[in-house]
Structures are given as structure tokens and as C-alpha cells.
Amino acid sequence: MKDITICGRQRHYEVIDYLKAFSITTIVLYHLIFSYCRALPEIIIKTSFVGGAGVHIFIFVSGFGLFCSYMYKPLNYVKFIKVRFLKIYIPYIVIVAISACVPFTYTGESRGIAFLSHLFLFKMFDERYLNSFGGHFWYMSTLFQLYLMFIPIYRIQKKITRNRFIISAFLISIFYWTITAMLGINGNLCVGYFALQYLWEFCLGMAFANYLSDENIKVSLKLKYLIPIIIFGLLFLGISGFKGGWIKVYNDLSAFLGYGSLSLFIYGMMHKYHFFNVCWKFLSKVSYEWYLTHILVFSVWFHVWNPRTIITQLICGMFALLCSVIMAYVYHLFINSFVKKH
């Protein structure tokens, strides 16, 4: 087993890009299997649920990436929001607009209001529209909330010690989990997907980026130590998901540790293979576009084909997956061209 080493003060961290690529891949596969390949054996469908835990790493990577970019190029609040508007909001709204024009992507009431809820972002306060035009769009509400909070959080982080910053963020999230559970409102999607739910992992990403800002820092991770964390984390995640109740309220930590350790373990084992590196480097570049477009592509493919058997669903799924990657790449080129012009 080869250890993973991360050196400080870099403009680009390979392992972070890999985590982004790995998490988006498992999220996409989870959506494909869980929502569209229902003819598969139940054990496969339930196992695919683990892939959804990639969202925790996605949020961690977002905090890490924002801190690095802001550290090297500080912006005032208005300019920061403008950059996020061009790179994140506009591409998101374009896909929502296209999805809104496809009849079978939305079966609820008031399609027009549902679209406006995305356009003006009030869907994050209305459970009826939070997942409209695609269940994955809940994440966008959480992401925008974290963007609005980023600069104040960054300034707070600069004024206190790293450990105090991490502990404070973690306690805020734990308090939020506990209060919402006690009030019985944690089942509400808007409450469950509110930014405070994920604040601890976003801040953890920021703190780790800050730690690596010292050029003398070198982090070495032994793969053999990840194995018990993987087993414990994923086992607790599975048990909490099955039993539900209070145990499920606190399973984000086990999901983060178990899934994150698994992704790093795979990276350490597979990093020596050229094809593996080519794949994740490509997927990292188009990760955001892939997240935005994959449900739309899957919906069209499975609506047109309407496969019923395991074989036909697998074939349709493979074609849909390939098309979603191509679509993500094309959209990535379009977004880059748009951002450069503005």
C-alpha cells in the first residue's frame, strides 16, 4: 500500500481534484441506479445509497477550493458574489430552464412558479419546489447559502485559532441537528438541507486549506489506517439508515469519515495506473457541469426508451451515462467561453 502525501503551499492539489471527481461519480451512479434502474436486485439498489454520501466530500472540497482561491485572490463581497453568479448561478439556471421546457421533468403543480423558485432562489424556503426539475437541485440551495456566508466565515477563521474554528463549526452543526430533531422538523427538506446542517464539513475544508497554506507542511496518510475508519463509518451509516430515529440524526459524521476514507483508499491503491488518473482528472474538470446535467440526460433517455428488464435498464443506463459525460464536457466548454467573455 502506498501512502498519500500532500505538501503545503500549492496552487493546485491533485488529491482534492480526485476527491471532487470520485464524489461526483458516485453521486451520479447513485442517482442512476436508485432512480432509474429499479429492476436491479434490491441489494444493489440499497448499496448504491452509499454513493450519495459523496455530497459531504463535495461540500468539504467546496470549502477547501473557495479558501484557496480567495487566499490567492481576495475579492470584496460584491465581486465575490458576481464571480459565483457567472460561474455557478447562470449555468444552473440555464439547465433548470431547459428542464422546465421538458414536459416529463416536473409533475407537480404550477410549473411556472417552480421555475421562478429556482430563478429567485426562494425554493430553499418552500419544500414543494426544493427538488423540482431534479432531486439533485436541493444541493444548489445549500451551496448558495454557503456562498453568502463564506466571506464572514473566512474573516472569523482568520481571527481565531484553527482548532477553535473547527470545533465551533462542528458544535453549531450538532446544535442544529439536535434542535431540529427535538422539534420534529428535521424531516422537512428545507430544514434538512439548510446550510447549518453541513457547516462543519464546509469549515473543515476551509481549515484544511488554511493548514496547507504553510509551505513547510507535509501531510502523510497511511492507507492501512483508513481500513477501520471505512468499516466503522460505512457500517454506522448503514445501521443508522436502517434503524432511523435519533441515531440517524448524527450520521453525517460517519458518512463523511467512512466515504471519505474509502475514496482516499481507492486513490492510494489506484493512483499508479495511468488510465485511472486520466479519468479522474477529466471528470474533475467537468464535475459541476456533470452534476447539473446528468438528471436531465437520464430522464430523457429513460423516458424515450422506457426499459423494464434488468438487461434493458443496464444498456440504457450505460448509454445515458456516456451521454451525460459528453453533455457535461460540451457544457463545460460553453461555460468557460461565457465566463471569459464576461
C-alpha positions in Angstrom: 0.0 0.0 0.0 1.3 3.4 -1.0 0.9 6.3 1.4 -0.7 9.5 0.3 1.4 12.7 0.8 0.2 16.2 0.5 2.7 19.1 0.5 1.7 22.6 1.6 1.6 25.9 -0.2 0.5 24.6 -3.7 -1.8 26.4 -6.1 -3.2 23.1 -7.1 -3.8 19.9 -5.0 -4.2 16.7 -7.0 -5.9 14.7 -4.3 -8.6 17.4 -3.8 -9.4 17.3 -7.5 -9.5 13.5 -7.3 -12.0 13.7 -4.3 -14.2 16.0 -6.4 -14.1 13.6 -9.3 -14.7 10.5 -7.2 -17.6 12.1 -5.3 -19.5 13.3 -8.4 -19.0 9.9 -10.0 -20.6 8.0 -7.1 -23.4 10.6 -6.8 -24.2 10.2 -10.5 -24.2 6.4 -10.2 -26.3 6.5 -7.1 -28.9 8.6 -8.9 -28.8 6.4 -12.0 -29.3 3.1 -10.1 -31.6 4.3 -7.3 -34.0 6.3 -9.5 -33.8 4.7 -13.0 -32.6 1.1 -12.7 -35.2 -0.2 -10.3 -35.2 -3.7 -11.9 -31.8 -4.4 -10.4 -31.5 -6.6 -7.3 -32.6 -4.8 -4.1 -29.1 -5.3 -2.5 -27.5 -3.3 -5.4 -30.1 -0.5 -5.2 -29.6 -0.2 -1.4 -25.8 -0.4 -1.7 -25.9 2.5 -4.2 -27.1 4.7 -1.4 -23.5 4.9 -0.2 -22.7 6.9 -3.3 -25.0 9.7 -2.2 -22.6 10.3 0.7 -20.3 11.9 -1.9 -22.2 15.2 -1.3 -20.3 15.5 2.0 -17.0 15.4 0.3 -18.3 17.8 -2.4 -19.1 20.3 0.4 -15.7 19.8 2.0 -14.0 20.3 -1.3 -16.1 23.5 -1.9 -14.9 25.0 1.3 -11.3 24.0 0.5 -11.4 25.4 -3.0 -13.1 28.7 -2.0 -10.5 29.3 0.7 -7.6 28.7 -1.7 -9.0 30.9 -4.4 -9.9 33.7 -2.0 -6.5 33.5 -0.3 -4.6 34.0 -3.5 -7.1 36.5 -4.9 -9.2 38.3 -2.3 -12.3 39.9 -3.5 -14.8 42.2 -1.8 -18.2 40.8 -1.1 -19.9 42.2 -4.3 -17.2 41.0 -6.6 -17.1 37.6 -5.0 -20.9 37.2 -5.5 -20.6 38.4 -9.1 -18.0 35.7 -9.8 -20.2 33.0 -8.2 -23.2 34.4 -10.2 -21.4 34.0 -13.5 -19.7 30.6 -12.8 -22.3 28.9 -10.7 -25.8 30.6 -10.9 -26.1 31.2 -14.6 -25.1 27.7 -15.7 -27.5 26.3 -13.1 -30.5 28.4 -14.2 -29.8 27.6 -17.9 -30.2 23.8 -17.1 -33.3 24.5 -15.0 -34.8 26.5 -17.8 -34.2 23.6 -20.3 -35.6 21.1 -17.8 -38.7 23.3 -17.4 -39.3 23.0 -21.1 -39.3 19.2 -21.0 -42.8 18.0 -20.1 -41.9 14.9 -18.0 -39.3 16.5 -15.8 -41.9 18.0 -13.5 -45.2 16.5 -12.4 -46.1 19.0 -9.6 -48.4 22.0 -9.6 -47.5 25.4 -11.1 -44.6 24.7 -13.3 -44.1 28.4 -13.8 -43.8 29.1 -10.1 -41.5 26.1 -9.7 -39.2 27.7 -12.3 -39.4 31.1 -10.6 -38.5 29.4 -7.3 -35.1 28.5 -8.9 -34.7 31.8 -10.6 -35.2 33.8 -7.5 -33.9 31.1 -5.1 -37.0 31.1 -2.9 -37.2 27.3 -3.4 -34.8 26.9 -0.5 -37.7 28.1 1.8 -40.5 26.1 0.1 -40.4 22.3 0.3 -42.8 21.9 -2.7 -40.2 23.3 -5.1 -36.9 22.4 -3.5 -36.4 19.3 -5.7 -38.4 20.5 -8.7 -36.9 19.6 -12.1 -34.5 17.2 -10.4 -33.9 15.9 -6.9 -30.3 16.8 -7.1 -31.1 20.5 -7.3 -31.5 20.7 -3.5 -27.7 20.9 -3.3 -27.8 24.2 -5.1 -29.8 25.9 -2.4 -27.3 24.7 0.2 -24.4 25.8 -1.9 -25.7 29.3 -2.4 -26.3 29.7 1.3 -22.7 28.7 2.0 -21.5 31.2 -0.6 -23.4 34.0 1.1 -21.8 33.0 4.4 -18.3 32.4 3.1 -16.6 35.8 3.4 -17.9 36.4 7.0 -16.8 32.9 7.9 -13.4 33.5 6.3 -12.9 36.6 8.4 -13.9 34.8 11.6 -11.5 32.0 10.8 -8.6 34.5 10.5 -9.3 35.9 13.9 -9.4 32.6 15.9 -7.2 29.5 16.2 -7.7 26.7 13.7 -8.9 24.2 16.4 -11.4 26.7 17.8 -12.7 27.4 14.4 -13.3 23.7 13.6 -14.8 22.9 17.0 -17.1 26.0 16.8 -18.4 25.0 13.4 -18.9 21.4 14.5 -20.8 22.4 17.6 -23.1 24.7 15.6 -24.0 21.9 13.3 -24.5 19.4 16.2 -26.7 22.0 17.9 -28.7 22.5 14.7 -29.1 18.7 14.2 -30.3 18.3 17.8 -32.7 21.2 17.9 -34.4 20.3 14.6 -34.8 16.7 15.7 -36.2 17.7 19.1 -38.7 20.0 17.4 -39.6 17.2 14.9 -38.9 19.3 11.9 -35.7 17.6 10.6 -37.8 15.7 8.2 -38.7 18.9 6.3 -36.4 19.1 3.3 -35.7 22.8 3.6 -34.7 22.3 7.2 -32.6 19.1 6.5 -30.8 20.8 3.6 -30.2 24.1 5.3 -26.5 25.3 5.3 -26.0 24.8 9.1 -26.5 21.1 8.6 -23.3 21.0 6.6 -21.4 23.9 8.1 -18.9 21.7 9.9 -17.6 20.0 6.8 -17.5 23.2 4.8 -15.5 24.9 7.5 -13.3 21.7 7.8 -12.4 22.1 4.2 -11.5 25.8 4.8 -9.4 24.9 7.9 -7.5 22.2 6.0 -6.8 24.6 3.2 -5.5 27.1 5.7 -3.3 24.4 7.3 -1.8 23.6 4.0 -1.1 27.3 3.3 2.2 26.8 5.1 4.8 25.7 2.6 6.6 23.7 5.3 3.6 21.4 5.9 3.6 17.9 4.7 0.7 15.6 5.4 1.3 11.8 5.0 -1.6 9.4 5.2 -1.1 5.7 5.7 -3.7 3.7 3.8 -3.8 0.8 6.4 -5.1 3.2 9.0 -8.1 4.1 6.7 -9.5 0.5 6.7 -11.0 0.5 10.2 -12.4 4.0 9.6 -14.0 2.8 6.4 -15.6 -0.2 8.1 -16.9 1.7 11.1 -18.1 4.7 9.1 -20.0 2.8 6.4 -21.3 0.3 8.9 -22.7 3.0 11.2 -24.1 4.8 8.1 -25.9 1.6 7.0 -27.3 0.8 10.5 -28.5 4.4 11.1 -30.2 4.4 7.7 -32.0 1.2 8.5 -33.0 2.0 12.1 -33.7 5.7 11.6 -34.7 7.8 14.6 -32.2 9.6 16.7 -29.2 7.6 15.5 -29.8 8.9 12.0 -29.7 12.5 13.2 -25.9 12.3 13.7 -24.9 10.0 10.8 -23.4 12.8 8.6 -20.1 12.4 10.5 -19.9 8.6 9.9 -20.8 9.2 6.3 -18.1 11.8 5.8 -15.4 9.6 7.6 -16.4 6.3 6.0 -17.0 7.6 2.5 -14.0 10.0 2.6 -11.6 7.2 3.8 -12.9 4.9 1.2 -12.3 7.4 -1.6 -8.7 8.1 -0.3 -8.0 4.4 0.0 -9.0 3.8 -3.6 -6.9 6.8 -4.7 -3.9 5.4 -2.9 -4.3 1.9 -4.4 -5.1 3.0 -8.0 -3.0 6.2 -8.4 -0.2 4.3 -10.1 -2.4 3.4 -13.1 -2.3 5.9 -15.9 -5.9 5.3 -17.2 -7.3 5.9 -13.7 -5.5 9.2 -13.4 -6.7 10.3 -16.9 -10.3 9.5 -16.0 -10.5 11.3 -12.7 -8.6 14.4 -14.0 -11.1 14.7 -16.8 -14.1 14.2 -14.5 -12.8 16.7 -12.0 -12.8 19.4 -14.7 -16.4 18.7 -15.7 -17.7 17.8 -12.2 -20.0 20.8 -11.7 -21.5 20.6 -15.2 -21.9 16.8 -14.8 -23.8 17.4 -11.6 -26.1 19.9 -13.2 -26.9 18.0 -16.4 -26.9 14.3 -15.5 -30.5 14.0 -14.3 -31.9 15.8 -17.4 -30.0 13.4 -19.6 -31.1 10.3 -17.6 -34.7 11.5 -17.6 -34.8 11.9 -21.4 -33.1 8.5 -22.1 -35.3 6.5 -19.8 -38.4 8.3 -20.8 -37.8 7.6 -24.5 -36.5 4.1 -24.1 -38.7 3.1 -21.1 -36.7 -0.1 -20.3 -38.4 -2.6 -17.9 -36.0 -5.5 -17.6 -32.6 -5.7 -15.9 -30.7 -6.0 -19.2 -32.5 -3.2 -21.0 -32.1 -0.9 -18.0 -28.4 -1.7 -17.8 -27.9 -1.0 -21.5 -30.0 2.2 -21.3 -28.1 3.2 -18.2 -24.7 2.8 -19.9 -25.8 4.9 -22.9 -27.3 7.5 -20.6 -24.2 7.6 -18.5 -21.9 8.1 -21.6 -24.2 10.8 -23.0 -24.2 12.6 -19.6 -20.4 12.8 -19.6 -20.4 14.1 -23.2 -23.1 16.6 -22.3 -21.1 17.8 -19.3 -18.0 18.3 -21.4 -19.8 20.3 -24.0 -21.5 22.4 -21.3 -18.1 22.9 -19.6 -16.7 24.4 -22.8 -19.7 26.6 -23.2 -19.5 27.9 -19.6 -15.7 28.6 -19.9 -16.4 30.6 -23.1 -19.2 32.5 -21.5 -17.1 33.4 -18.4 -14.2 34.6 -20.5 -16.4 37.0 -22.4 -17.8 38.5 -19.2 
